[in-house]
Amino acid sequence: MFDVGFSELFLLSLIGLLVLGPERLPGVARTIGGFVRKARSSWNSLRQTIEAELNEPEIMDPIKRASEEFRRAGDELREVPGFKRETAANEPGGADASAPAAPEPEDGNRRDD
């Protein structure tokens, strides 16, 4: 999750030693370790619960049916004569290529930005 190497841990422990002192540093480290352990176990529990819920048939069946219906609808649209799929990513000029040009000012003063 966090990409913390040995040098970062060493620097943090050195700063902790200077700020907290050698008497309180082990107790604070145990407390922080306990919080991290609780957070990790809570995250794993939540993840397992969500995965178990998503594997339930009454949840997955409607999702699968909806995705199949969307796929069929897309296939039917592609078969319609004259249907052309246009997206901003597929247009050569990007999203603004199909936008109409802004009208020129009537007073003759043209702004060149």
N, C-alpha and C positions, 0 to 999 in steps of 0.2 A: 504494500500500500504506500508507505513512505519510503523513499529511497535514501536511507541514512546510512552512511558508511562509518568505518572505524574512526576516521579523522573527525567527523562531525560529533560522534558520541564522545570522543576524547575531549573535544573543545567544550561541549556542553557540561561534561562532568567537571572539568577544570573551572569553568565559570560558576557552577553550582558549589564547588568546594570553596571558592573565594567568597561567594555571597552568603552561603549558609553556614559555613564552617564545618570542621570535621565531626562535630558532635551531632549535628542535626541532619547531615547529608544522607546517612544510611536510612534513617526513618522516612525522610521525604522520598527517597528512591523506592522504598517498599510501598509507600502509599501510591505513588505514581504507577508502579508496576501493578498494584491491585486494581487501579482504575482502568488501566489498559487491558488487563485480563478480563474484567467485567464487560468492558465495551466490546471486546473481541467475541466473548461468548454470547452476548446479546445479539451482535450482528450475525453470527453463525446460526443462532436460533431463529432469528427473523428470516434469514435466507432459506433455511430448511422449511419453515412454515409456508413461505411464499411458493417454493418449489412444489411442496405437497399439495397446496391449493390449486396450482396450475395443472397438476397432473390429474385432478379430479375430472371425470368424464363430463359432468354437468357444466363445467366451465369450458373445457377444451372443445367439446362438440359444436357449440354455437360459433366459436371462433373459427373452427375449420370450415363449417358450412358458409359463414360469411366470406371467408377468403376464396372459397370455390365459386361463390356467386359473383364476387368482384372479378375473378378471372374470366368467368363465362361472359359477363357483361362487357369486359374489355375485348374479348374475342369477337363478340357480336358487333361492337363498334368498329373494329378493324374491317369487318366484312361490308360495312355500309359504303356504297359508292360515294366518292367525293369527300370522305372523311379523311382529314389530314391531321395527324398528331403533331402539335406545335408546342414546344416548351421553350423557355428562355435559354436553356442550355443548348438546344439544338439549332437555334437561330444563329446565322453567321455573325450578326452584329451585336448579339447579346440581347438583354431584356429590353433595351431602349430602341432597337432597330425598327420595331413595328409601331412605335409611338409617333404621333403626328408632330411635325415641326412646329415650333412656337411661332406665332405670327410676328411680323415685323412691326416696330412702333410706327404710328401714323405720322409723327412729327418729323420724321426723317433722321432722327438721331439714333444711330445704330450702336448698340452696346456690343463691344467685342471683349468678352471675358477671357 
